[in-house]
Amino acid sequence: MSRSLASVVGLAVLAIACSKPVPAEKPVPTAQTPPPAPMVIEISGPHLLVTNEASGDLTVMDLATKQVTATIPLGKRPRGIVVSPDGKTAYVALSGSPAAGPGVDEKTLPPPDRAADGIGVVDLKTGTLLRVLPSGPDPERLAVTPDGKSILVTNEDAAQTSIVDVEKGAVVATVKVGGEPEGVDLRPDGKVAYITSEEDGEVFVIDVATHAVVAKFAVGPRPRSTAFAPNGREAYVTSENGGTVAVVDAKAHKVRATIKLTGEMARPMGAAASPDGKFIYVTTGRGKNLVAIDTKTHTVAWQVEVGGRPWGVAVSPDGTTVYTANGPTNEIAIVDVATKSVVARVKAGDKPWGAAVVN
């Protein structure tokens, strides 16, 4: 070897020896890249599932111990969540649209990442994001039919509801509804779905079998959610900007009464029925309260302050406890129905949004 070649080789070896190894970048889990390592949750009783919009993950809390047992990476902006009828799977709406509050000029926002839109399919036994189903653009809320075969999804940016065939993993129909649809809730018999249109202040009623809009009716401004009584006879629709809850004949699809909520900044958001049908629980957003509505008298039975801007709400299977997802404070408030008080607070992820119980 010549002296010049030896010098070059020596310098190369020295450079390699002195340089620090550059660690390989770890892939960031997205809606299209499920986390590779499963973690066994071993659900041995009822659990609460809470989606965290800003941190892109799912908080899993044991209802008996009030302890978080797992945090599951999901993807961008997980919001609406529903559990399959057999309790084995959770479906989560994931959106690539940038987060924006009311009145924000959309021209100032970054473009949406449509590749991040979808329905995350979470195996609740292993804590694994199995796959992502197509959902239509900007999915916000979703509902699964009693047979577990179809998912209805509201597409906020497209003013439509998408029907997804779970087995085919495909959108099989789209239904035009009012502007900025958010809530999608099935009557207990699974035959019709109520879609709330924030922009139009109306509820669109979709026949699940035919995918046709069979009725629509006006409620208060900016309707958010619907809670059906377990017997399917009445529905309760929250209207954020009206500070009201509409009592609806769920067979005739007509408003029978309107309940005006009291309290500073009461902005009705999420809604859930007690298992016995005696109460409808409503979160009031900036009003910070959980409100219990008596379904016999259609009046507010009681309310309790739960924390900053509660949104998602869920009820324990035995009806003794209510859970709220409090976005600004990144926590779950646990309310004891008997004492009408917050008995515990549990840290969730960043900006908790939706809540569902798996029994």
C-alpha positions as YAML, in Angstrom:
chain: A
units: angstrom
residues:
- id: 1
  name: MET
  ca: [0.00, 0.00, 0.00]
- id: 2
  name: SER
  ca: [1.41, 3.41, -0.93]
- id: 3
  name: ARG
  ca: [2.11, 6.01, 1.75]
- id: 4
  name: SER
  ca: [-0.61, 8.35, 0.38]
- id: 5
  name: LEU
  ca: [-3.25, 5.58, 0.31]
- id: 6
  name: ALA
  ca: [-2.29, 4.51, 3.85]
- id: 7
  name: SER
  ca: [-2.70, 8.09, 5.04]
- id: 8
  name: VAL
  ca: [-6.19, 8.29, 3.52]
- id: 9
  name: VAL
  ca: [-7.23, 4.99, 5.09]
- id: 10
  name: GLY
  ca: [-5.84, 6.07, 8.46]
- id: 11
  name: LEU
  ca: [-7.74, 9.32, 8.42]
- id: 12
  name: ALA
  ca: [-10.97, 7.52, 7.51]
- id: 13
  name: VAL
  ca: [-10.54, 5.05, 10.37]
- id: 14
  name: LEU
  ca: [-9.81, 7.90, 12.79]
- id: 15
  name: ALA
  ca: [-12.90, 9.82, 11.65]
- id: 16
  name: ILE
  ca: [-15.10, 6.77, 12.17]
- id: 17
  name: ALA
  ca: [-13.63, 6.10, 15.61]
- id: 18
  name: CYS
  ca: [-14.15, 9.69, 16.77]
- id: 19
  name: SER
  ca: [-17.64, 10.19, 15.40]
- id: 20
  name: LYS
  ca: [-20.66, 9.43, 17.57]
- id: 21
  name: PRO
  ca: [-23.17, 6.91, 16.25]
- id: 22
  name: VAL
  ca: [-26.42, 8.51, 15.13]
- id: 23
  name: PRO
  ca: [-29.40, 6.67, 16.60]
- id: 24
  name: ALA
  ca: [-32.01, 5.56, 14.14]
- id: 25
  name: GLU
  ca: [-35.22, 7.54, 14.27]
- id: 26
  name: LYS
  ca: [-38.10, 5.70, 15.88]
- id: 27
  name: PRO
  ca: [-41.24, 5.71, 13.74]
- id: 28
  name: VAL
  ca: [-43.98, 7.82, 15.24]
- id: 29
  name: PRO
  ca: [-47.24, 5.83, 15.38]
- id: 30
  name: THR
  ca: [-49.90, 7.39, 13.18]
- id: 31
  name: ALA
  ca: [-53.37, 6.35, 12.14]
- id: 32
  name: GLN
  ca: [-51.76, 4.47, 9.28]
- id: 33
  name: THR
  ca: [-48.85, 3.02, 11.31]
- id: 34
  name: PRO
  ca: [-50.14, 1.02, 14.29]
- id: 35
  name: PRO
  ca: [-47.71, 0.67, 17.20]
- id: 36
  name: PRO
  ca: [-45.87, -2.64, 16.71]
- id: 37
  name: ALA
  ca: [-45.58, -3.77, 20.33]
- id: 38
  name: PRO
  ca: [-48.84, -5.01, 21.89]
- id: 39
  name: MET
  ca: [-49.44, -4.55, 25.60]
- id: 40
  name: VAL
  ca: [-51.81, -6.89, 27.36]
- id: 41
  name: ILE
  ca: [-54.47, -4.99, 29.30]
- id: 42
  name: GLU
  ca: [-56.22, -8.03, 30.78]
- id: 43
  name: ILE
  ca: [-59.58, -6.39, 31.32]
- id: 44
  name: SER
  ca: [-61.03, -8.09, 34.40]
- id: 45
  name: GLY
  ca: [-64.00, -5.78, 34.82]
- id: 46
  name: PRO
  ca: [-65.52, -2.57, 33.49]
- id: 47
  name: HIS
  ca: [-63.09, 0.01, 32.10]
- id: 48
  name: LEU
  ca: [-63.40, 3.60, 30.94]
- id: 49
  name: LEU
  ca: [-61.92, 4.61, 27.58]
- id: 50
  name: VAL
  ca: [-61.07, 8.29, 27.00]
- id: 51
  name: THR
  ca: [-59.75, 9.74, 23.76]
- id: 52
  name: ASN
  ca: [-57.11, 12.46, 24.04]
- id: 53
  name: GLU
  ca: [-57.37, 14.85, 21.10]
- id: 54
  name: ALA
  ca: [-54.03, 16.66, 21.44]
- id: 55
  name: SER
  ca: [-51.77, 13.77, 22.50]
- id: 56
  name: GLY
  ca: [-53.29, 11.37, 19.97]
- id: 57
  name: ASP
  ca: [-53.86, 8.46, 22.31]
- id: 58
  name: LEU
  ca: [-56.40, 6.54, 24.39]
- id: 59
  name: THR
  ca: [-56.49, 6.44, 28.19]
- id: 60
  name: VAL
  ca: [-57.77, 3.15, 29.68]
- id: 61
  name: MET
  ca: [-58.94, 3.32, 33.30]
- id: 62
  name: ASP
  ca: [-60.09, 0.47, 35.53]
- id: 63
  name: LEU
  ca: [-63.43, 1.50, 37.04]
- id: 64
  name: ALA
  ca: [-62.92, -0.53, 40.21]
- id: 65
  name: THR
  ca: [-59.47, 0.79, 41.13]
- id: 66
  name: LYS
  ca: [-59.73, 4.19, 39.41]
- id: 67
  name: GLN
  ca: [-56.25, 3.53, 38.03]
- id: 68
  name: VAL
  ca: [-55.04, 4.07, 34.47]
- id: 69
  name: THR
  ca: [-54.00, 0.66, 33.19]
- id: 70
  name: ALA
  ca: [-52.83, 1.60, 29.70]
- id: 71
  name: THR
  ca: [-52.25, 4.42, 27.25]
- id: 72
  name: ILE
  ca: [-52.67, 3.38, 23.62]
- id: 73
  name: PRO
  ca: [-51.20, 5.45, 20.75]
- id: 74
  name: LEU
  ca: [-53.80, 6.11, 18.05]
- id: 75
  name: GLY
  ca: [-53.09, 8.87, 15.55]
- id: 76
  name: LYS
  ca: [-54.13, 12.44, 14.88]
- id: 77
  name: ARG
  ca: [-57.00, 14.07, 16.81]
- id: 78
  name: PRO
  ca: [-58.90, 11.09, 18.26]
- id: 79
  name: ARG
  ca: [-62.35, 12.33, 19.29]
- id: 80
  name: GLY
  ca: [-65.49, 10.22, 19.02]
- id: 81
  name: ILE
  ca: [-65.33, 6.70, 20.45]
- id: 82
  name: VAL
  ca: [-67.72, 3.76, 20.60]
- id: 83
  name: VAL
  ca: [-67.37, 0.17, 21.81]
- id: 84
  name: SER
  ca: [-68.48, -2.78, 19.67]
- id: 85
  name: PRO
  ca: [-71.57, -4.70, 20.86]
- id: 86
  name: ASP
  ca: [-69.42, -7.68, 21.93]
- id: 87
  name: GLY
  ca: [-67.14, -5.41, 24.01]
- id: 88
  name: LYS
  ca: [-63.97, -6.61, 22.31]
- id: 89
  name: THR
  ca: [-63.22, -3.64, 20.10]
- id: 90
  name: ALA
  ca: [-63.23, 0.15, 20.32]
- id: 91
  name: TYR
  ca: [-63.70, 2.32, 17.25]
- id: 92
  name: VAL
  ca: [-62.18, 5.81, 17.34]
- id: 93
  name: ALA
  ca: [-62.65, 8.72, 14.93]
- id: 94
  name: LEU
  ca: [-59.24, 10.08, 13.83]
- id: 95
  name: SER
  ca: [-58.97, 13.35, 11.93]
- id: 96
  name: GLY
  ca: [-56.24, 15.11, 9.99]
- id: 97
  name: SER
  ca: [-58.11, 18.42, 10.00]
- id: 98
  name: PRO
  ca: [-56.40, 21.08, 12.13]
- id: 99
  name: ALA
  ca: [-58.05, 21.86, 15.44]
- id: 100
  name: ALA
  ca: [-59.95, 25.15, 15.47]
- id: 101
  name: GLY
  ca: [-62.46, 26.73, 17.79]
- id: 102
  name: PRO
  ca: [-65.69, 28.47, 16.79]
- id: 103
  name: GLY
  ca: [-65.21, 31.60, 14.69]
- id: 104
  name: VAL
  ca: [-61.66, 30.79, 13.60]
- id: 105
  name: ASP
  ca: [-60.85, 31.86, 10.04]
- id: 106
  name: GLU
  ca: [-60.13, 28.59, 8.24]
- id: 107
  name: LYS
  ca: [-57.86, 30.43, 5.80]
- id: 108
  name: THR
  ca: [-55.37, 30.93, 8.62]
- id: 109
  name: LEU
  ca: [-55.12, 27.19, 9.34]
- id: 110
  name: PRO
  ca: [-52.68, 24.70, 7.83]
- id: 111
  name: PRO
  ca: [-54.08, 22.35, 5.18]
- id: 112
  name: PRO
  ca: [-55.76, 19.16, 6.42]
- id: 113
  name: ASP
  ca: [-53.85, 15.89, 6.40]
- id: 114
  name: ARG
  ca: [-56.43, 13.65, 4.74]
- id: 115
  name: ALA
  ca: [-54.11, 10.63, 5.02]
- id: 116
  name: ALA
  ca: [-54.67, 10.78, 8.79]
- id: 117
  name: ASP
  ca: [-58.48, 10.55, 8.53]
- id: 118
  name: GLY
  ca: [-59.98, 7.21, 9.50]
- id: 119
  name: ILE
  ca: [-61.54, 4.97, 12.12]
- id: 120
  name: GLY
  ca: [-59.02, 3.41, 14.44]
- id: 121
  name: VAL
  ca: [-59.84, -0.19, 15.35]
- id: 122
  name: VAL
  ca: [-58.51, -0.98, 18.83]
- id: 123
  name: ASP
  ca: [-58.28, -4.53, 20.20]
- id: 124
  name: LEU
  ca: [-59.21, -4.10, 23.84]
- id: 125
  name: LYS
  ca: [-57.55, -7.34, 24.95]
- id: 126
  name: THR
  ca: [-54.07, -6.52, 23.69]
- id: 127
  name: GLY
  ca: [-54.28, -2.73, 23.66]
- id: 128
  name: THR
  ca: [-53.29, -2.70, 20.00]
- id: 129
  name: LEU
  ca: [-54.38, -0.43, 17.17]
- id: 130
  name: LEU
  ca: [-55.12, -3.19, 14.68]
- id: 131
  name: ARG
  ca: [-55.97, -1.17, 11.58]
- id: 132
  name: VAL
  ca: [-57.58, 2.03, 10.35]
- id: 133
  name: LEU
  ca: [-60.80, 1.91, 8.37]
- id: 134
  name: PRO
  ca: [-61.74, 4.58, 5.82]
- id: 135
  name: SER
  ca: [-64.16, 7.13, 7.21]
- id: 136
  name: GLY
  ca: [-64.70, 9.96, 4.80]
- id: 137
  name: PRO
  ca: [-63.05, 13.36, 5.47]
- id: 138
  name: ASP
  ca: [-62.70, 14.75, 8.98]
- id: 139
  name: PRO
  ca: [-64.59, 12.15, 11.03]
- id: 140
  name: GLU
  ca: [-65.77, 13.50, 14.38]
- id: 141
  name: ARG
  ca: [-68.27, 11.13, 15.99]
- id: 142
  name: LEU
  ca: [-69.41, 7.59, 15.21]
- id: 143
  name: ALA
  ca: [-71.96, 4.94, 16.15]
- id: 144
  name: VAL
  ca: [-71.97, 1.18, 15.59]
- id: 145
  name: THR
  ca: [-75.07, -0.81, 14.70]
- id: 146
  name: PRO
  ca: [-76.33, -3.45, 17.18]
- id: 147
  name: ASP
  ca: [-75.12, -6.28, 14.93]
- id: 148
  name: GLY
  ca: [-71.64, -4.74, 14.84]
- id: 149
  name: LYS
  ca: [-71.54, -4.81, 11.04]
- id: 150
  name: SER
  ca: [-71.78, -1.11, 10.21]
- id: 151
  name: ILE
  ca: [-70.42, 2.17, 11.57]
- id: 152
  name: LEU
  ca: [-72.03, 5.54, 10.95]
- id: 153
  name: VAL
  ca: [-69.58, 8.45, 10.92]
- id: 154
  name: THR
  ca: [-70.15, 12.20, 10.82]
- id: 155
  name: ASN
  ca: [-67.82, 14.01, 8.40]
- id: 156
  name: GLU
  ca: [-67.74, 17.56, 9.72]
- id: 157
  name: ASP
  ca: [-65.91, 19.19, 6.81]
- id: 158
  name: ALA
  ca: [-68.06, 17.46, 4.17]
- id: 159
  name: ALA
  ca: [-71.57, 17.93, 5.66]
- id: 160
  name: GLN
  ca: [-72.26, 14.23, 5.33]
- id: 161
  name: THR
  ca: [-72.57, 10.95, 7.18]
- id: 162
  name: SER
  ca: [-70.55, 7.98, 5.94]
- id: 163
  name: ILE
  ca: [-71.68, 4.38, 6.32]
- id: 164
  name: VAL
  ca: [-68.75, 2.00, 6.81]
- id: 165
  name: ASP
  ca: [-68.96, -1.77, 6.32]
- id: 166
  name: VAL
  ca: [-66.69, -3.20, 9.03]
- id: 167
  name: GLU
  ca: [-66.03, -6.54, 7.32]
- id: 168
  name: LYS
  ca: [-65.30, -4.98, 3.92]
- id: 169
  name: GLY
  ca: [-63.35, -2.15, 5.50]
- id: 170
  name: ALA
  ca: [-64.94, 0.32, 3.10]
- id: 171
  name: VAL
  ca: [-67.34, 3.25, 2.94]
- id: 172
  name: VAL
  ca: [-70.43, 1.81, 1.26]
- id: 173
  name: ALA
  ca: [-72.66, 4.91, 1.30]
- id: 174
  name: THR
  ca: [-72.66, 8.61, 2.11]
- id: 175
  name: VAL
  ca: [-75.67, 10.65, 3.18]
- id: 176
  name: LYS
  ca: [-75.86, 14.43, 2.81]
- id: 177
  name: VAL
  ca: [-76.92, 16.16, 6.01]
- id: 178
  name: GLY
  ca: [-76.68, 19.71, 7.41]
- id: 179
  name: GLY
  ca: [-73.51, 21.75, 7.79]
- id: 180
  name: GLU
  ca: [-70.91, 20.76, 10.39]
- id: 181
  name: PRO
  ca: [-72.49, 17.48, 11.49]
- id: 182
  name: GLU
  ca: [-71.18, 16.29, 14.82]
- id: 183
  name: GLY
  ca: [-73.34, 13.97, 16.88]
- id: 184
  name: VAL
  ca: [-74.42, 10.61, 15.50]
- id: 185
  name: ASP
  ca: [-76.43, 8.47, 17.89]
- id: 186
  name: LEU
  ca: [-78.54, 5.37, 17.29]
- id: 187
  name: ARG
  ca: [-81.94, 4.78, 18.79]
- id: 188
  name: PRO
  ca: [-81.68, 1.65, 20.99]
- id: 189
  name: ASP
  ca: [-83.45, -0.49, 18.38]
- id: 190
  name: GLY
  ca: [-80.76, 0.48, 15.86]
- id: 191
  name: LYS
  ca: [-83.28, 1.45, 13.17]
- id: 192
  name: VAL
  ca: [-82.62, 5.20, 12.99]
- id: 193
  name: ALA
  ca: [-79.74, 7.54, 13.72]
- id: 194
  name: TYR
  ca: [-79.91, 11.16, 14.85]
- id: 195
  name: ILE
  ca: [-77.31, 13.44, 13.24]
- id: 196
  name: THR
  ca: [-76.84, 16.89, 14.79]
- id: 197
  name: SER
  ca: [-75.97, 19.74, 12.42]
- id: 198
  name: GLU
  ca: [-74.15, 22.52, 14.27]
- id: 199
  name: GLU
  ca: [-74.43, 24.96, 11.38]
- id: 200
  name: ASP
  ca: [-78.13, 24.45, 10.62]
- id: 201
  name: GLY
  ca: [-79.40, 23.97, 14.18]
- id: 202
  name: GLU
  ca: [-81.22, 20.84, 13.08]
- id: 203
  name: VAL
  ca: [-81.27, 17.10, 13.64]
- id: 204
  name: PHE
  ca: [-81.33, 14.82, 10.59]
- id: 205
  name: VAL
  ca: [-82.91, 11.38, 11.02]
- id: 206
  name: ILE
  ca: [-81.35, 8.61, 8.93]
- id: 207
  name: ASP
  ca: [-82.98, 5.24, 8.29]
- id: 208
  name: VAL
  ca: [-80.13, 2.83, 8.96]
- id: 209
  name: ALA
  ca: [-81.43, 0.15, 6.57]
- id: 210
  name: THR
  ca: [-82.04, 2.41, 3.55]
- id: 211
  name: HIS
  ca: [-79.47, 5.15, 4.32]
- id: 212
  name: ALA
  ca: [-82.16, 7.74, 3.57]
- id: 213
  name: VAL
  ca: [-82.96, 10.92, 5.49]
- id: 214
  name: VAL
  ca: [-86.52, 10.27, 6.67]
- id: 215
  name: ALA
  ca: [-87.02, 13.39, 8.80]
- id: 216
  name: LYS
  ca: [-85.38, 16.50, 10.15]
- id: 217
  name: PHE
  ca: [-86.35, 18.96, 12.86]
- id: 218
  name: ALA
  ca: [-85.05, 22.16, 14.42]
- id: 219
  name: VAL
  ca: [-83.59, 22.38, 17.91]
- id: 220
  name: GLY
  ca: [-81.53, 25.06, 19.65]
- id: 221
  name: PRO
  ca: [-78.45, 26.63, 18.02]
- id: 222
  name: ARG
  ca: [-75.29, 24.50, 17.62]
- id: 223
  name: PRO
  ca: [-76.65, 21.08, 18.61]
- id: 224
  name: ARG
  ca: [-73.96, 18.68, 19.78]
- id: 225
  name: SER
  ca: [-75.17, 15.30, 21.04]
- id: 226
  name: THR
  ca: [-78.20, 13.05, 21.46]
- id: 227
  name: ALA
  ca: [-78.93, 10.68, 24.34]
- id: 228
  name: PHE
  ca: [-81.79, 8.24, 23.86]
- id: 229
  name: ALA
  ca: [-83.81, 6.91, 26.76]
- id: 230
  name: PRO
  ca: [-83.18, 3.14, 27.07]
- id: 231
  name: ASN
  ca: [-86.77, 2.42, 26.01]
- id: 232
  name: GLY
  ca: [-86.21, 4.35, 22.79]
- id: 233
  name: ARG
  ca: [-89.26, 6.55, 23.20]
- id: 234
  name: GLU
  ca: [-87.53, 9.85, 23.90]
- id: 235
  name: ALA
  ca: [-84.33, 11.53, 22.79]
- id: 236
  name: TYR
  ca: [-82.50, 14.42, 24.44]
- id: 237
  name: VAL
  ca: [-80.54, 16.77, 22.17]
- id: 238
  name: THR
  ca: [-78.02, 19.24, 23.61]
- id: 239
  name: SER
  ca: [-77.64, 22.68, 22.02]
- id: 240
  name: GLU
  ca: [-74.43, 24.40, 23.02]
- id: 241
  name: ASN
  ca: [-75.17, 27.98, 22.01]
- id: 242
  name: GLY
  ca: [-78.77, 27.84, 23.15]
- id: 243
  name: GLY
  ca: [-77.96, 26.48, 26.59]
- id: 244
  name: THR
  ca: [-80.84, 24.06, 26.13]
- id: 245
  name: VAL
  ca: [-81.73, 20.39, 25.91]
- id: 246
  name: ALA
  ca: [-84.56, 19.43, 23.55]
- id: 247
  name: VAL
  ca: [-86.88, 16.59, 24.60]
- id: 248
  name: VAL
  ca: [-87.85, 14.74, 21.43]
- id: 249
  name: ASP
  ca: [-90.46, 12.11, 20.63]
- id: 250
  name: ALA
  ca: [-88.06, 9.55, 19.15]
- id: 251
  name: LYS
  ca: [-90.81, 7.79, 17.19]
- id: 252
  name: ALA
  ca: [-92.49, 10.86, 15.65]
- id: 253
  name: HIS
  ca: [-89.21, 12.86, 15.55]
- id: 254
  name: LYS
  ca: [-90.82, 15.97, 17.02]
- id: 255
  name: VAL
  ca: [-89.67, 18.26, 19.85]
- id: 256
  name: ARG
  ca: [-92.05, 17.99, 22.80]
- id: 257
  name: ALA
  ca: [-90.29, 20.24, 25.32]
- id: 258
  name: THR
  ca: [-87.19, 22.37, 25.77]
- id: 259
  name: ILE
  ca: [-85.18, 22.46, 28.99]
- id: 260
  name: LYS
  ca: [-83.23, 25.63, 29.66]
- id: 261
  name: LEU
  ca: [-80.12, 25.02, 31.72]
- id: 262
  name: THR
  ca: [-79.09, 27.54, 34.33]
- id: 263
  name: GLY
  ca: [-75.70, 28.58, 35.57]
- id: 264
  name: GLU
  ca: [-73.01, 30.86, 34.22]
- id: 265
  name: MET
  ca: [-71.81, 29.92, 30.73]
- id: 266
  name: ALA
  ca: [-73.89, 26.72, 30.54]
- id: 267
  name: ARG
  ca: [-73.04, 25.19, 27.16]
- id: 268
  name: PRO
  ca: [-74.58, 21.70, 26.87]
- id: 269
  name: MET
  ca: [-72.21, 19.31, 25.10]
- id: 270
  name: GLY
  ca: [-72.16, 15.55, 25.76]
- id: 271
  name: ALA
  ca: [-75.14, 13.52, 26.94]
- id: 272
  name: ALA
  ca: [-75.65, 10.00, 28.30]
- id: 273
  name: ALA
  ca: [-78.61, 8.15, 29.81]
- id: 274
  name: SER
  ca: [-78.55, 6.26, 33.09]
- id: 275
  name: PRO
  ca: [-79.10, 2.50, 32.66]
- id: 276
  name: ASP
  ca: [-82.52, 2.68, 34.34]
- id: 277
  name: GLY
  ca: [-83.57, 5.63, 32.17]
- id: 278
  name: LYS
  ca: [-84.38, 7.89, 35.12]
- id: 279
  name: PHE
  ca: [-81.74, 10.51, 34.32]
- id: 280
  name: ILE
  ca: [-79.97, 12.09, 31.36]
- id: 281
  name: TYR
  ca: [-76.51, 13.36, 32.26]
- id: 282
  name: VAL
  ca: [-75.27, 16.42, 30.36]
- id: 283
  name: THR
  ca: [-71.87, 18.12, 30.39]
- id: 284
  name: THR
  ca: [-71.97, 21.90, 30.10]
- id: 285
  name: GLY
  ca: [-68.57, 22.73, 28.58]
- id: 286
  name: ARG
  ca: [-67.52, 26.20, 29.69]
- id: 287
  name: GLY
  ca: [-70.19, 25.98, 32.38]
- id: 288
  name: LYS
  ca: [-67.95, 23.39, 34.11]
- id: 289
  name: ASN
  ca: [-70.92, 21.35, 35.37]
- id: 290
  name: LEU
  ca: [-72.43, 17.93, 35.06]
- id: 291
  name: VAL
  ca: [-76.23, 18.24, 35.00]
- id: 292
  name: ALA
  ca: [-78.70, 15.46, 35.83]
- id: 293
  name: ILE
  ca: [-82.07, 15.81, 34.08]
- id: 294
  name: ASP
  ca: [-85.07, 13.96, 35.52]
- id: 295
  name: THR
  ca: [-86.75, 12.16, 32.60]
- id: 296
  name: LYS
  ca: [-90.17, 12.12, 34.28]
- id: 297
  name: THR
  ca: [-90.42, 15.83, 35.03]
- id: 298
  name: HIS
  ca: [-88.00, 17.09, 32.35]
- id: 299
  name: THR
  ca: [-86.37, 19.33, 34.92]
- id: 300
  name: VAL
  ca: [-82.85, 19.60, 36.31]
- id: 301
  name: ALA
  ca: [-82.67, 17.28, 39.33]
- id: 302
  name: TRP
  ca: [-79.16, 18.33, 40.39]
- id: 303
  name: GLN
  ca: [-75.85, 19.56, 39.08]
- id: 304
  name: VAL
  ca: [-72.25, 19.57, 40.26]
- id: 305
  name: GLU
  ca: [-69.12, 21.37, 39.13]
- id: 306
  name: VAL
  ca: [-66.70, 18.82, 37.66]
- id: 307
  name: GLY
  ca: [-63.89, 20.91, 36.17]
- id: 308
  name: GLY
  ca: [-62.69, 22.78, 33.10]
- id: 309
  name: ARG
  ca: [-64.88, 22.41, 30.00]
- id: 310
  name: PRO
  ca: [-66.21, 18.86, 30.44]
- id: 311
  name: TRP
  ca: [-67.11, 17.29, 27.11]
- id: 312
  name: GLY
  ca: [-67.40, 13.50, 26.85]
- id: 313
  name: VAL
  ca: [-69.56, 11.73, 29.42]
- id: 314
  name: ALA
  ca: [-70.14, 8.08, 30.29]
- id: 315
  name: VAL
  ca: [-72.04, 6.16, 32.96]
- id: 316
  name: SER
  ca: [-70.95, 3.05, 34.86]
- id: 317
  name: PRO
  ca: [-72.88, -0.15, 34.05]
- id: 318
  name: ASP
  ca: [-74.58, -0.12, 37.48]
- id: 319
  name: GLY
  ca: [-75.52, 3.57, 37.14]
- id: 320
  name: THR
  ca: [-73.84, 4.64, 40.37]
- id: 321
  name: THR
  ca: [-71.05, 6.69, 38.80]
- id: 322
  name: VAL
  ca: [-70.67, 9.22, 36.00]
- id: 323
  name: TYR
  ca: [-67.39, 10.09, 34.27]
- id: 324
  name: THR
  ca: [-66.55, 13.29, 32.42]
- id: 325
  name: ALA
  ca: [-63.61, 14.10, 30.13]
- id: 326
  name: ASN
  ca: [-62.31, 17.56, 31.06]
- id: 327
  name: GLY
  ca: [-60.26, 18.94, 28.17]
- id: 328
  name: PRO
  ca: [-58.39, 21.97, 29.53]
- id: 329
  name: THR
  ca: [-57.35, 20.25, 32.77]
- id: 330
  name: ASN
  ca: [-56.41, 16.91, 31.19]
- id: 331
  name: GLU
  ca: [-58.37, 14.85, 33.66]
- id: 332
  name: ILE
  ca: [-61.30, 12.51, 34.20]
- id: 333
  name: ALA
  ca: [-63.77, 13.61, 36.86]
- id: 334
  name: ILE
  ca: [-65.50, 10.77, 38.72]
- id: 335
  name: VAL
  ca: [-68.93, 11.70, 40.09]
- id: 336
  name: ASP
  ca: [-70.77, 9.63, 42.69]
- id: 337
  name: VAL
  ca: [-74.49, 9.76, 41.89]
- id: 338
  name: ALA
  ca: [-75.63, 9.05, 45.47]
- id: 339
  name: THR
  ca: [-73.72, 11.98, 46.99]
- id: 340
  name: LYS
  ca: [-73.84, 14.14, 43.84]
- id: 341
  name: SER
  ca: [-70.19, 14.98, 44.26]
- id: 342
  name: VAL
  ca: [-66.81, 14.52, 42.58]
- id: 343
  name: VAL
  ca: [-65.08, 11.73, 44.49]
- id: 344
  name: ALA
  ca: [-61.88, 11.48, 42.44]
- id: 345
  name: ARG
  ca: [-59.92, 12.99, 39.58]
- id: 346
  name: VAL
  ca: [-57.67, 10.91, 37.35]
- id: 347
  name: LYS
  ca: [-55.06, 12.28, 34.95]
- id: 348
  name: ALA
  ca: [-55.70, 11.49, 31.30]
- id: 349
  name: GLY
  ca: [-53.72, 12.51, 28.22]
- id: 350
  name: ASP
  ca: [-53.62, 15.91, 26.55]
- id: 351
  name: LYS
  ca: [-57.10, 17.38, 25.87]
- id: 352
  name: PRO
  ca: [-59.38, 14.44, 26.72]
- id: 353
  name: TRP
  ca: [-62.47, 14.52, 24.48]
- id: 354
  name: GLY
  ca: [-64.61, 11.40, 24.18]
- id: 355
  name: ALA
  ca: [-65.58, 8.81, 26.79]
- id: 356
  name: ALA
  ca: [-67.02, 5.30, 26.63]
- id: 357
  name: VAL
  ca: [-67.40, 2.40, 29.05]
- id: 358
  name: VAL
  ca: [-66.50, -1.16, 28.11]
- id: 359
  name: ASN
  ca: [-68.34, -3.64, 30.32]
...
